[in-house]
């Protein structure tokens, strides 16, 4: 189904007002795509280590 011009304008308006959210969504999508389609075993091991380190950092901040 084609997107109406009104919907396109509404989408552009939302993106212009929510640049940080949009950037976060784009980064998250890119990361997921990399893991699901392109990562090899070495990449996954490295990512697991990075995730573990980041999780520890965040847990230390909240406690």
MMTF fields as JSON, N, C-alpha, C and O atoms, coordinates in Angstrom:
{
  "mmtfVersion": "1.0.0",
  "mmtfProducer": "UNKNOWN",
  "numBonds": 251,
  "numAtoms": 252,
  "numGroups": 63,
  "numChains": 1,
  "numModels": 1,
  "chainsPerModel": [1],
  "groupsPerChain": [63],
  "chainIdList": ["A"],
  "bondAtomList": [4, 2, 8, 6, 12, 10, 16, 14, 20, 18, 24, 22, 28, 26, 32, 30, 36, 34, 40, 38, 44, 42, 48, 46, 52, 50, 56, 54, 60, 58, 64, 62, 68, 66, 72, 70, 76, 74, 80, 78, 84, 82, 88, 86, 92, 90, 96, 94, 100, 98, 104, 102, 108, 106, 112, 110, 116, 114, 120, 118, 124, 122, 128, 126, 132, 130, 136, 134, 140, 138, 144, 142, 148, 146, 152, 150, 156, 154, 160, 158, 164, 162, 168, 166, 172, 170, 176, 174, 180, 178, 184, 182, 188, 186, 192, 190, 196, 194, 200, 198, 204, 202, 208, 206, 212, 210, 216, 214, 220, 218, 224, 222, 228, 226, 232, 230, 236, 234, 240, 238, 244, 242, 248, 246],
  "bondOrderList": [1, 1, 1, 1, 1, 1, 1, 1, 1, 1, 1, 1, 1, 1, 1, 1, 1, 1, 1, 1, 1, 1, 1, 1, 1, 1, 1, 1, 1, 1, 1, 1, 1, 1, 1, 1, 1, 1, 1, 1, 1, 1, 1, 1, 1, 1, 1, 1, 1, 1, 1, 1, 1, 1, 1, 1, 1, 1, 1, 1, 1, 1],
  "groupList": [{"groupName": "UNK", "atomNameList": ["N", "CA", "C", "O"], "elementList": ["N", "C", "C", "O"], "formalChargeList": [0, 0, 0, 0], "bondAtomList": [1, 0, 2, 1, 3, 2], "bondOrderList": [1, 1, 2], "singleLetterCode": "X", "chemCompType": "L-PEPTIDE LINKING"}],
  "groupTypeList": [0, 0, 0, 0, 0, 0, 0, 0, 0, 0, 0, 0, 0, 0, 0, 0, 0, 0, 0, 0, 0, 0, 0, 0, 0, 0, 0, 0, 0, 0, 0, 0, 0, 0, 0, 0, 0, 0, 0, 0, 0, 0, 0, 0, 0, 0, 0, 0, 0, 0, 0, 0, 0, 0, 0, 0, 0, 0, 0, 0, 0, 0, 0],
  "groupIdList": [1, 2, 3, 4, 5, 6, 7, 8, 9, 10, 11, 12, 13, 14, 15, 16, 17, 18, 19, 20, 21, 22, 23, 24, 25, 26, 27, 28, 29, 30, 31, 32, 33, 34, 35, 36, 37, 38, 39, 40, 41, 42, 43, 44, 45, 46, 47, 48, 49, 50, 51, 52, 53, 54, 55, 56, 57, 58, 59, 60, 61, 62, 63],
  "secStructList": [7, 7, 7, 7, 2, 2, 2, 2, 2, 2, 2, 2, 2, 2, 2, 2, 2, 7, 2, 2, 2, 2, 2, 2, 2, 2, 2, 2, 2, 2, 2, 2, 2, 0, 0, 0, 0, 0, 7, 7, 2, 2, 2, 2, 2, 2, 2, 2, 2, 2, 2, 2, 2, 2, 2, 2, 2, 2, 2, 2, 2, 2, 7],
  "xCoordList": [0.841, 0.0, 0.886, 1.842, 0.557, 1.334, 1.097, 0.01, 2.114, 2.02, 1.495, 1.99, 0.493, -0.088, 0.884, 1.795, 0.668, 1.518, 1.384, 2.364, 0.19, -0.013, 0.794, 1.376, 0.827, 1.598, 3.095, 3.833, 3.536, 4.949, 5.333, 6.399, 4.476, 4.753, 4.791, 5.657, 3.867, 3.825, 5.089, 5.643, 5.545, 6.775, 7.979, 8.804, 8.085, 9.207, 9.168, 10.204, 7.985, 7.838, 8.271, 8.988, 7.843, 8.23, 9.74, 10.367, 10.332, 11.789, 12.549, 13.572, 12.072, 12.789, 12.693, 13.597, 11.613, 11.451, 12.063, 12.251, 12.374, 12.871, 14.15, 14.251, 15.115, 16.343, 17.114, 17.639, 17.189, 17.931, 17.265, 17.942, 15.955, 15.235, 15.431, 15.687, 15.312, 15.459, 16.854, 17.02, 17.858, 19.228, 19.4, 20.061, 18.816, 18.874, 18.215, 18.77, 17.046, 16.357, 17.211, 17.275, 17.861, 18.701, 19.897, 20.222, 20.551, 21.702, 21.281, 21.964, 20.166, 19.686, 19.385, 19.74, 18.74, 18.4, 19.654, 19.719, 20.639, 21.892, 22.607, 23.125, 22.637, 23.299, 22.608, 23.273, 21.295, 20.552, 20.801, 21.002, 20.788, 21.01, 22.401, 22.565, 23.404, 24.755, 24.814, 25.372, 24.235, 24.286, 23.554, 24.062, 22.381, 21.567, 22.084, 21.95, 22.673, 23.013, 24.494, 24.87, 25.338, 26.721, 27.78, 28.894, 27.475, 28.498, 28.972, 28.183, 30.278, 30.819, 31.052, 30.74, 31.59, 31.729, 32.649, 32.385, 33.722, 34.629, 33.941, 34.137, 33.14, 32.383, 31.433, 31.324, 30.75, 29.79, 30.478, 29.95, 31.636, 32.385, 32.782, 32.637, 33.282, 33.67, 32.468, 32.564, 31.35, 30.145, 29.662, 29.224, 29.737, 29.345, 30.197, 29.683, 31.492, 32.378, 32.027, 31.988, 31.776, 31.401, 30.086, 29.944, 29.135, 27.84, 28.021, 27.433, 28.82, 29.079, 29.698, 29.269, 30.698, 31.344, 30.363, 30.337, 29.563, 28.601, 27.545, 27.149, 27.091, 26.096, 26.642, 25.934, 27.9, 28.518, 28.603, 28.328, 28.985, 29.037, 27.678, 27.58, 26.65, 25.312, 24.822, 24.165, 25.135, 24.725, 25.43, 24.838, 26.688, 27.421, 26.828, 26.782, 26.38, 25.768, 24.463, 24.155, 23.696, 22.37, 22.424, 21.441, 23.561, 23.602, 24.311, 24.43],
  "yCoordList": [-1.182, 0.0, 1.245, 1.345, 2.163, 3.391, 4.295, 4.311, 5.033, 5.969, 7.303, 7.832, 7.836, 9.102, 10.252, 10.143, 11.344, 12.524, 13.05, 13.51, 12.987, 13.461, 12.616, 13.145, 11.308, 10.427, 10.687, 10.683, 10.911, 11.228, 12.508, 12.577, 13.524, 14.781, 14.548, 15.085, 13.761, 13.468, 12.719, 12.997, 11.778, 11.045, 11.97, 11.888, 12.852, 13.805, 14.722, 15.013, 15.172, 16.058, 15.34, 15.913, 14.089, 13.33, 13.144, 13.347, 12.756, 12.539, 13.817, 13.772, 14.947, 16.203, 16.608, 17.26, 16.23, 16.56, 15.513, 15.778, 14.347, 13.241, 12.652, 11.442, 13.51, 13.067, 12.047, 11.078, 12.245, 11.303, 9.936, 8.911, 9.917, 8.632, 7.924, 6.721, 8.673, 8.088, 7.517, 6.437, 8.237, 7.749, 6.468, 5.535, 6.412, 5.208, 4.035, 2.936, 4.256, 3.194, 2.693, 1.491, 3.618, 3.227, 2.394, 1.377, 2.826, 2.077, 0.682, -0.304, 0.606, -0.686, -1.624, -2.802, -1.105, -1.91, -2.408, -3.563, -1.538, -1.916, -3.006, -3.957, -2.874, -3.875, -5.234, -6.261, -5.236, -6.488, -7.134, -8.345, -6.321, -6.843, -7.46, -8.521, -6.796, -7.33, -8.686, -9.64, -8.772, -10.027, -11.134, -12.25, -10.841, -11.876, -12.326, -13.499, -11.413, -11.748, -11.903, -12.704, -11.154, -11.05, -11.505, -11.83, -11.539, -11.836, -13.284, -14.21, -13.446, -14.794, -15.096, -14.268, -16.255, -16.671, -15.726, -15.423, -15.261, -14.33, -12.999, -12.424, -12.524, -11.3, -11.462, -10.578, -12.602, -12.832, -12.916, -12.417, -13.532, -13.614, -12.213, -11.87, -11.405, -10.04, -9.228, -8.482, -9.379, -8.653, -9.104, -8.28, -10.392, -10.884, -10.238, -9.851, -10.119, -9.483, -8.009, -7.511, -7.319, -5.912, -5.731, -4.811, -6.603, -6.531, -6.775, -6.072, -7.755, -8.062, -6.853, -6.489, -6.237, -5.068, -3.917, -3.262, -3.666, -2.563, -2.812, -1.89, -4.047, -4.39, -4.131, -3.605, -4.5, -4.259, -2.767, -2.342, -1.957, -0.512, 0.05, 0.856, -0.382, 0.126, -0.331, 0.431, -1.564, -2.055, -1.306, -1.066, -0.936, -0.182, 1.212, 1.729, 1.817, 3.14, 3.128, 4.078, 2.054, 1.988, 1.514, 1.651, 0.953, 0.464, 1.411, 1.142],
  "zCoordList": [0.0, 0.0, 0.0, 0.769, -0.854, -0.977, 0.229, 0.807, 0.589, 1.703, 1.182, 0.186, 1.865, 1.421, 1.683, 2.503, 0.972, 1.165, 2.587, 3.173, 3.14, 4.511, 5.495, 6.443, 5.269, 6.15, 5.998, 6.983, 4.771, 4.544, 5.267, 5.879, 5.204, 5.912, 7.415, 8.107, 7.918, 9.346, 9.773, 10.837, 8.956, 9.26, 9.291, 10.201, 8.3, 8.263, 9.479, 10.075, 9.841, 11.003, 12.276, 13.096, 12.449, 13.643, 13.681, 14.721, 12.54, 12.501, 12.814, 13.498, 12.33, 12.591, 14.059, 14.58, 14.724, 16.146, 17.064, 18.251, 16.553, 17.378, 16.787, 16.582, 16.519, 15.849, 16.682, 16.133, 17.985, 18.833, 18.866, 18.785, 18.982, 18.971, 17.639, 17.598, 16.559, 15.235, 15.058, 14.489, 15.543, 15.444, 16.252, 15.796, 17.446, 18.269, 17.548, 17.522, 16.965, 16.23, 15.061, 14.803, 14.359, 13.22, 13.683, 13.071, 14.765, 15.273, 15.743, 15.466, 16.446, 16.94, 15.773, 15.81, 14.754, 13.589, 12.874, 12.451, 12.744, 12.089, 12.877, 12.292, 14.194, 15.036, 14.905, 14.767, 14.949, 14.813, 13.454, 13.361, 12.407, 11.059, 10.947, 10.346, 11.527, 11.487, 12.176, 11.633, 13.376, 14.135, 13.393, 13.288, 12.883, 12.246, 10.885, 10.536, 10.11, 8.729, 8.435, 7.58, 9.124, 8.67, 9.662, 9.251, 10.943, 11.946, 11.861, 11.67, 12.009, 12.116, 13.603, 14.459, 13.904, 15.3, 16.072, 17.236, 15.438, 16.112, 16.425, 17.496, 15.485, 15.715, 16.9, 17.75, 16.942, 18.021, 19.379, 20.373, 19.428, 20.685, 21.139, 22.312, 20.206, 20.546, 21.032, 22.007, 20.35, 20.756, 22.131, 22.934, 22.405, 23.734, 24.816, 25.865, 24.565, 25.542, 25.723, 26.848, 24.625, 24.717, 25.466, 26.271, 25.199, 25.881, 27.371, 28.193, 27.718, 29.126, 29.834, 30.928, 29.215, 29.809, 29.968, 31.01, 28.953, 28.993, 30.058, 30.771, 30.167, 31.175, 32.575, 33.435, 32.802, 34.104, 34.398, 35.52, 33.392, 33.578, 33.992, 34.918, 33.3, 33.596, 34.965, 35.675, 35.339, 36.646, 37.768, 38.82, 37.555, 38.559, 38.731, 39.847, 37.655, 37.72, 38.497, 39.217, 38.355, 38.996, 40.432, 41.16, 40.866, 42.245, 43.159, 44.354]
}
